[in-house]
């Protein structure tokens, strides 16, 4: 069976490392991006099942990346989870407007992340 793929796009290395540590033992194929344009490039190459997407990143912000992904016929099925320190309702509404599937506010619970992934992938 093919491994489920997860792309983590965050300019904070600590967040990327924490999610890698959490997910690598779960058997997922992982890829990392450190800015918005890198996230878009990796999404096209890696074709992840799930994309954890930070909002505040260099190059392109998470909203821009999400909008492009959700408007691309080859990428729109990627499940986008906005992962950000911005927890205001207005920010969450903007995320939904650009097509984000879910919104998780940092700091996040590792159990919450694993539970969401399992529910999304139905494993």
N, C-alpha and C positions, 0 to 999 in steps of 0.2 A: 504494500500500500504506500502511495506517495505521501511524503511528509507534508503537513500543512505549513504554509509559509506565513511568516510575520515580519513586516518591515517596521522598524522603529526609527522615527524621524524626530530628532531632538538635538538642539545645539549644545545641550548640557551633557557632557561626557558621563557625569555621575548617574544621570537618569538612564542613559543608554546602557551603562555597565550594570545598573541595578536590574533592569528588565532582562538583559542578557543572562545574568546570574539566575534570575527567577525562572526563565523560560527554557534555557538550554537543556536542563535535565528533564524537561517535559517531552522532549523529542520533536520539537518544532524546528523547521529550517528558519534561520534568522538572517536578516540583513539590516544594516544600519545606514542612516543618512544623517549628516550633521547640519544641513541647511535645506531650505525649500527647494532649490533647483536640483540638488542632489536627490532629494526625496522623490521628485517627479521622474528623474532619470532612472533611479532604482526601481520605482513602481513599474515603469515600462519594461525594464529588463527582467526583474524578479517575479513580477505578477503575483504579489502576495494575496493571501486570503483576507488578512487583516492588516491595517496600517494604523499604528499608534502615531499620532501627528500632533506635535507641539504647535502652538499658535505663534509665539514670538520667536522667529528664527531669521537669520540673515538671508539675503538673496530674494526669497519669496516667503511671505508669512503662511501659516497653516491654512488660513481661509482661502488664499489664492490657490494653493496646492490642491485643496479639497475641491474647489470649484472646477479646476481643470480636470481632475480625476473623474468627477461625477458627470462631466460633459463629454468625456471620451468614451466612445462605444466599447473599446477594448479594456478600459479600466474601471468603468462605472460599477461593476459588481464587487469591487474591493470594499470591504467593510471598514469604514473610517471611524476611528475613535479619537476624538480630540482629547489630548492629554495636556492640561495646562494649569498654571497657577491662577488664571483668571476665572474666578467662579461666579462672577456677577450674571444675573439673569439675562441682561442685554447681550453679553458675550456668548452665552449658550444659544440664545435666539439667532444670533448671527451665524454661529456654527451650523445650526439646523437649516438656515436659509441657503447656505452654500452646499448643503447635502450631507453634512456629517451624520453618521448613524447613531453615535453615542458621544457622551461628554464625560470625562473623568477629571476631577479636580485634584491637583497635587497639593499636599502629599497624599499619595494613594496607598491603599492597603494591598499588599501582595496577594492576599486571598481574594480580594475583589477583582483584581486583574485576572487571576487564574479562573475564577468562576465565570467571569464574562466571556473569556476565550472559549471555555468549554461549552457554554450555552450557545455562543455564536456558531462554533464549528460542530456542535451537537455530538461531542465525543463522550 
